[in-house]
């Protein structure tokens, strides 16, 4: 019976873990809007241990501690900005998954614009480089060409051009 | 209309530019890989947000190793009052690299550097046992059971070692176990620069 119960609950637990990043429901705030705000904040903060997961998605101890701290601050009614700043003071801007726009991240933020500009410049340059298509052959030239390569189709067209 | 047999110089340069760029990129990547093997570059290493700022305030219950010694509080105010450069080391009895760095810390202690220890998420009994077994490089030991002080420091793993100058400004953070090379190349220069 115990085994059957395990077989039944294990997938359920796994599914729950996948659906909600926070592994322990006891971590969640009872107030739904507060909890949603805390989750949104947590998704924007990097887990310093895993470095490519948000603290909301990470299983690391430190991420769990930081989730607790976020919830404490949310419960105290602090603004999103203030909570994020609290984190940045301690861990630097690296903790923000969406880095702020400043001198250090200028290149990062402008990279798409730069890439687009480079591409556009390249296209314009190539267009300007390519000379315009040469003027159509004159009748005389066609005749000579036809004579040289003995091409029937050009021969046929001779009278049209003359 | 006649075509030149070889493309003009500017064309050739245009072709060479991306090749040269790729070459430079490869060289840089190889350099990083080499430095990773040497241990002088850690791709996961983080700069500390504390550098150049003052030591975060803390007051932690102390741990005393002396038989029947009364553990006193360990505070940032004590470090401020000392008016001399010091090391602050976060460690834990459950942390393997922490064992590794004890001899290095012992050597620093022997050379007269005051070292403050903070036991991160560790039971005081386990901390005491750890220090009896491996040696105690610390002049004072605080116990951060919840890890809250560690978060004020921006700690993201143990061990971590901070160099704090005489004015209690944080000058350096070494994440991970320190070794003789770290001491020689980072810690001692930092201590000397901020006497």
Interface residues (C-beta under 8 A of the other chain):
Chain A: X48 X49 X51 X61 X62 X65 X66 X69 X88 X89 X90 X91 X92 X94 X134
Chain B: X1 X44 X46 X47 X48 X49 X50 X121 X147 X148 X151 X152 X153 X154 X156 X157
